[in-house]
Amino acid sequence: MAKIGSPFYTTKENGTGLGMMTTIKIIQSHGGNVNISSIEGQGTTIEVYLPVVSPVPRL
């Protein structure tokens, strides 16, 4: 868990480890946040929070 979101850390044999880091950066660039919690043998919970904004009126 300490390394999740770090570039180049992966548990996949042929992975690059950039997917979660990229996802977190995109969410943060939109003013959001990601909380990740995991209990070994039980599962992982990923919560994504994004700010609410008013819709932009169409012209």
C-alpha positions as CSV (number, residue, x, y, z in Angstrom):
1,M,0.0,0.0,0.0
2,A,2.8,2.4,0.7
3,K,3.9,2.3,-2.9
4,I,0.5,2.5,-4.6
5,G,0.5,5.5,-7.0
6,S,4.3,5.5,-7.2
7,P,5.6,5.5,-10.8
8,F,7.0,2.2,-12.0
9,Y,5.7,0.1,-9.1
10,T,3.5,-2.8,-10.4
11,T,2.6,-6.3,-9.4
12,K,2.0,-7.2,-13.1
13,E,4.7,-9.2,-14.9
14,N,4.5,-7.0,-18.0
15,G,3.2,-3.7,-16.5
16,T,4.8,-0.3,-16.3
17,G,3.0,0.8,-13.1
18,L,2.0,4.1,-14.6
19,G,-1.8,3.5,-14.7
20,M,-2.7,4.3,-11.0
21,M,-0.2,7.2,-10.8
22,T,-1.7,8.7,-14.0
23,T,-5.2,8.2,-12.8
24,I,-4.5,9.9,-9.4
25,K,-2.8,12.9,-11.2
26,I,-5.8,13.4,-13.5
27,I,-8.2,13.4,-10.6
28,Q,-6.0,15.8,-8.6
29,S,-5.7,18.1,-11.6
30,H,-9.5,18.5,-11.5
31,G,-9.4,19.4,-7.8
32,G,-10.3,15.9,-6.6
33,N,-8.8,13.4,-4.3
34,V,-8.4,9.6,-4.0
35,N,-8.5,7.6,-0.8
36,I,-7.3,4.0,-1.0
37,S,-7.6,1.5,1.8
38,S,-6.9,-2.3,1.8
39,I,-7.2,-5.2,4.1
40,E,-5.1,-8.2,3.1
41,G,-7.3,-11.1,2.3
42,Q,-10.5,-9.0,2.4
43,G,-10.2,-6.5,-0.4
44,T,-9.5,-2.9,-1.4
45,T,-11.6,0.2,-1.4
46,I,-10.9,3.1,-3.7
47,E,-12.9,6.3,-3.1
48,V,-12.7,9.1,-5.7
49,Y,-13.8,12.6,-4.8
50,L,-14.4,15.2,-7.4
51,P,-15.7,18.8,-6.8
52,V,-19.2,19.7,-7.8
53,V,-19.3,22.5,-10.4
54,S,-22.2,24.3,-12.1
55,P,-22.8,23.3,-15.6
56,V,-21.5,25.7,-18.2
57,P,-24.4,27.2,-20.2
58,R,-24.4,26.3,-23.9
59,L,-24.3,29.2,-26.3
